[in-house]
Amino acid sequence: MDIPSVQLALSHVDRSDSDLSDLSEDFEDTDVDMEDVLANTVPNVRPKRKAISLLEVSDDESMDEVSGSEDSQSPSSSLRSANPVCAKFEEIPTEAREINILNLIVSHLPDDNDLFNLSCSCKTFAALLVPKESAIWKERFLSRYDYPYVADPRHFVFAYQLRRTVLRQFVEFTNPKDPRLGVQLEVLRDMVIEAYKPRRRHLPPPSTSKNLAAFASPHNSPWIRTFLSCFFFPCRGQRFGQPHRLFDALQLVLSHLLLSPASQMAHVVKSSRGNYDLAVVYAWDKPLVLLYREQAVGEELSEPSPSTYQERRSLRKHSPPPKFLLDTHALLHIRNFWHRHLIGERQGFGSASMVENTYGHMAKDLMRAGINLKKWDKPLKDGDLHIATEWYGHYSTLAQWPKKKQELEEVQSLAEDWEKVDPLKLDFSVSVDNDEDGFWSPIFANIPIFRNTISGPNLDSRPCRLIRGLAPFVALSLPNNDTRTPAGSQNAAQLPKYHPYLAMRLRGIIHSIPAQPRLNSIPGWNRIIMVLYKPTHRHLIQVLEHAEEEFGDSFTTTITTQMMQNGTNSGQLADVLNGVGAAGQQLDAAEMDAQLAAHLRNKLLNNHLWRDGSKFDKDTIEEMEEKYRLSEYLDWNDIDYAYAYEGVILPGGKIMMGRWWRLAMNGEGEGLEWSDALGEVEEGDAMDVDGQTTVHDGGPNGNVAANGTGSGNGNGLGRSRSKKLERGPFIFWC
C-alpha cells in the first residue's frame, strides 16, 4: 500500500489537522483500510446511523452538536432507532448495541486485524465501528499514544490511520527524493511534540508518555530503530549525507536513546567510525566558528518551503527571517561521535575489531551511581529555563593537533591512552540578574565572538540565565574517603584526589533560542556558553589568606601559624611571590609556580577544616572569592588557563553537547583562541588536571593525562608539547 502524503490523507480535514500526531506500536498485522470496510460492508444502514449518533453523546461532549443536528432534521429518527436493522445470521443482544460497552470490548482487541474481523461480523457492528464519528478511533488512539493536536473528535480516524500506515510501512532513509521520507519525519515530529500533552490545557500533564515508551522499544517499534540507524539524511555521492534541519533536529532530540548505557536502543543501533566526520567534530583544519552563529549572506536553510497558501501567509506574518542559525548538522556529528565513544562495544576477539568506547566505563560508573542519560519528563516548550544545576560528563581532546586528517582519524581521542576516565562535574548556581550578582564577568562578556551572538544579559529580550560555580572531577571509582598519600610518608596528612578548592571555576550564560527547525518546529532549545578557568596559585593563596584574616576564629589558624608549620617565614614567602629564590637568584616561571603550588598544598593540608574539602562547596568558595575581589574585577592575570564551551541544551533539559576551545588573553580572532603562535603549553595546564600536578602524579610513570590515569606511553597531557590548537567536543547530562 502506498503511503499517502499528509495533505492527501487529510484532504477532507480542516487546517487544524495538520498538527495531528501520535505513535503506533501494535498495528502490525492489517493490510485493510477501515474506510474500505465501510464502503463494502454497509451498503444501506441509514436507520441505524441515527441511533449511533445518539449513542455517541456519552462518549464525547463535542459530538452533541453533530447528533443533535441530525435528529432535528429527521422527525422519524426515534422510530427508526427503536427498530434497528439486525444481522441476517444472528440477533445482536440489546446490551451489545450500547456504544460504551462495545468500546470496552474493542479496547481489548490486540490489533487492527481483530477490529476489522469484528466489524465484518455483522452490519450492526460495522455501522457502529467504521464511521469516522465512531468513538472507537479515539479510544484506540489514546490507548497507544499521547493526546494529539486535534480540534474535532471526528478527526481521530485520520490521525490513527495515517500514523498506523506510516509507522507500519516505515522505510529507510536511502533515497533523498523519496516523498515518503517527509511524511515519516512529520509523524515523528508530531510524536515528539505531543509527548506528555495533557488532554485539556487546564489539566496537569501526565506523569508518563506513551510516545516516549514507544520510542524506547526496539522490539515493539522497529520503525524507530530504522530511523536511528540512518545517521544522516541521504545525499547521493556524499558519505555523511546532507544537512536536513527536521531530520537532524529529531535525531538530536532522541539522543538519550543512543547515549545511555541503560538504553536497549543504544546497543541495538550499531556505532561506527563511519557515522561521523572527525573534521566536523573537532572543527579540524577550519577557522573557529560557533554552532549558533549569525546567518551568512546567501546561506540557505535546508528545510522545505511552505507548500500551501496558509503556510506561506503564516510564515510571513509570524516568522521573520532568522538572524542566527543553529548548526544541527554539526551537532549530529558530535552526537554520533559520543555514541561511538560512550557505547561502542568490541565485536569479535583480540584486536581484530576496533572499538572506541573510551568513555564507556565512565558512563557505566555514572549509571551505577544513578546518574544516567534520561528522556525528558515534561512537555516541550520554548523559553523553558528551569535548568538542572548539577551535570556530569566529559570532553574529548588530542595530545597533538594532527597535521593530516588520516592522523586525526587514527587517534580519535586522547582518552584512548587513559586507563580510566573520571567524569567532570558542573556544579553551579543560577541567577537572573547579572547587575546584582555579577556571574557573567566583563572579561568574558567582552570576548567578541560571544558579544556578537548574545546581547547583554539584562538587555536582551530573550529569556536567559547566568550561571557560576565549580567544575571538579569526580572519582566515582574510588571510595569517598580516598586520598593520596604524599611520597615518603604513609601516615602524613592527605588531600583528596580532587580537592574542590583546586577545581576549575565556571562562569556562563544560558539563553533560549527559536524552535528548530524554523518550519515544522520542535520547541525547547537553549544555548549555553561557559568559560571554565583555573585560577593561578598566587590568586588561590591570596583568597585563602584573606579568608583567614576575616574568619580566623572559624578556621582556627592564621597565616603566621601556617608559615611556621611549613618552615617558611614571611620574608621567604614574599620572595617567592616576587619571583626571587632563597639565595636571591631570579626564579623562572616554572620554579616560582612550583613553590607557590607547594605552599598552597601545605596550607590546605595543615588546616584540618580545609584538608578533606568537605567545607568547600561552591557557595563557600564563591563567598570567599567575592569577599576578596568582586567578580566584575576578575582579571586575566588571575587566570592560569581557560576554556570556552559553546553548545546547546537539547529540548527537555537533560543533555547538553557542543564544542570547546582554549582561550588566551592575547588569543587570535574573535574567539581569543590560543594557538602555538603564543608559545608552548606549560606543563600540566592543558585541560585541567584538577590539581593533580600540584598534589601527586597521575599515573604509574608520572604522566598526568587530563583527569584520566596515564598508561605510561608518554602521550599524556601533563608533559610539555607543542600543538597548533586545542579544540574538541563535549557532552554532559543530568
Buried (B, 14 or more C-beta within 10 A) or exposed (E): EEBBBBEEBBEEBEEEBBBBBBBBBBBBEBEBBBBEBBEEBBEEBEBBBBBBBBBBBEBBEEBEEBBEEBBEEEEEBEEBBEEBBEEEEEEBEEEBBBBEEBBEEBEEBEEBBBBBEBBBBBBBBBBBBBBBBBBBBBBBBBEBBBBBBBBBBBBBBBBBBBBBBBBBEBBEBEEBEBEBBBBBBBBBBBBBBBBBBEEEEEEEBBEEBBBBBBBBBBEBBBBBBBBBBBBBBBEEEEEBBBBBBBBBBBBBBBBBBBBBBEBBBBBBBEBEBEBBBBBBBBBBBEEBEBBBBEEEEEEEBBBBEBEEEEBEEBBEEEBEEBEBBBBBBBBBBBBBBBBBBBBBEBEEEEEEEEBBBBBBBBBBBBBEEEBBBBBBBBBBEBEBBEBBEEBBBBBBBBBEBBEEEEEBBEBBBBBBBBEBBBBBBBBBBBBBEBEEBBBBBEBBBEBEBBEEBBEEBEEEEBBBBBBBBBBBBBBBEEEEEEBBEBEEEEEEBBBBBBBBBBBBBBBBBBBBBBBBBBBBBBBBBBBBBBBBBBBBBBBBBBBBBBBBEEEEEEBEBEBEBBBEBBEBEEEBBEBBBEEBBEEEEEBEEEBBBBBBBBBBBBBBBBBEEBBBBEBBEBEEBBEBBBEBBEBEEBEEEBBBBBBBBBBBBBBBBBBBBBBBBBBBEEBBEBBBBBBBEBEEBEBBBBBBBBBBBBBBBBBEEBBBBBBBBBBBEEBBBBBEBEBBBBBBBBBBBB
